[in-house]
Amino acid sequence: MAKSKHRYEIILYWSDEDEAYIAEVPELAGCAADGTSYQEAIANVEVVIDQWIETAHELDRPVPEPKGGRLIFA
């Protein structure tokens, strides 16, 4: 498996409504993708992260630095 060039936190979960896995990037507003498997959702969100960053640069908007992941157990 290829190593990601991104260091943003990704939240991955199953959505019954969408019948798909959803991968969200909380640090990049509106950045999310879906897939029929964990792997597909992650691969798709990697593409969306690139597109989000590219669009931000084109519009001269700031790109947040990754804060790094964190684990929360409930």
C-alpha positions as CSV (number, residue, x, y, z in Angstrom):
1,M,0.0,0.0,0.0
2,A,1.3,3.5,-0.9
3,K,2.1,5.8,1.9
4,S,-0.1,9.0,2.0
5,K,1.7,12.3,1.5
6,H,-1.0,14.0,3.6
7,R,-1.0,14.2,7.4
8,Y,-4.5,15.4,7.9
9,E,-6.8,13.5,10.3
10,I,-9.4,11.4,8.5
11,I,-12.6,10.2,10.2
12,L,-13.9,7.1,8.6
13,Y,-17.3,5.6,9.3
14,W,-20.2,3.6,7.8
15,S,-23.3,5.5,6.7
16,D,-26.6,3.5,6.6
17,E,-28.2,6.4,4.8
18,D,-25.6,6.5,2.0
19,E,-24.9,2.7,2.2
20,A,-21.2,3.6,2.0
21,Y,-18.1,4.3,4.1
22,I,-17.6,8.0,4.5
23,A,-14.1,9.6,5.0
24,E,-14.1,13.2,6.3
25,V,-11.2,15.5,6.8
26,P,-12.3,17.9,9.7
27,E,-9.4,20.3,9.2
28,L,-10.4,21.0,5.6
29,A,-14.0,22.4,5.6
30,G,-16.3,20.3,3.4
31,C,-13.6,17.8,2.4
32,A,-15.1,14.3,2.3
33,A,-15.5,11.3,0.1
34,D,-17.2,7.9,0.1
35,G,-16.5,4.4,-1.0
36,T,-17.9,0.9,-0.9
37,S,-15.0,-0.2,1.3
38,Y,-12.6,1.4,3.8
39,Q,-9.8,1.3,1.2
40,E,-11.9,2.9,-1.5
41,A,-13.1,5.7,0.8
42,I,-9.5,6.5,1.9
43,A,-8.3,6.4,-1.7
44,N,-11.1,8.7,-2.8
45,V,-10.6,11.2,0.0
46,E,-6.8,11.4,-0.8
47,V,-7.9,12.6,-4.3
48,V,-10.3,15.1,-2.8
49,I,-7.7,16.4,-0.4
50,D,-5.4,17.2,-3.4
51,Q,-8.3,18.9,-5.1
52,W,-9.2,20.9,-2.0
53,I,-5.6,22.1,-1.6
54,E,-5.3,22.9,-5.3
55,T,-8.5,24.9,-5.3
56,A,-7.5,26.8,-2.1
57,H,-4.2,27.8,-3.8
58,E,-6.0,28.9,-6.9
59,L,-8.3,31.1,-4.9
60,D,-5.4,32.4,-2.7
61,R,-7.1,30.9,0.4
62,P,-5.1,29.6,3.4
63,V,-4.4,25.8,3.7
64,P,-4.4,24.7,7.3
65,E,-1.3,22.9,8.6
66,P,-2.2,19.3,9.7
67,K,-2.6,19.2,13.5
68,G,-1.9,15.5,13.6
69,G,-4.3,12.7,14.5
70,R,-5.7,11.9,17.9
71,L,-7.5,8.9,19.4
72,I,-10.5,9.3,21.5
73,F,-12.0,6.3,23.3
74,A,-15.5,6.5,24.8
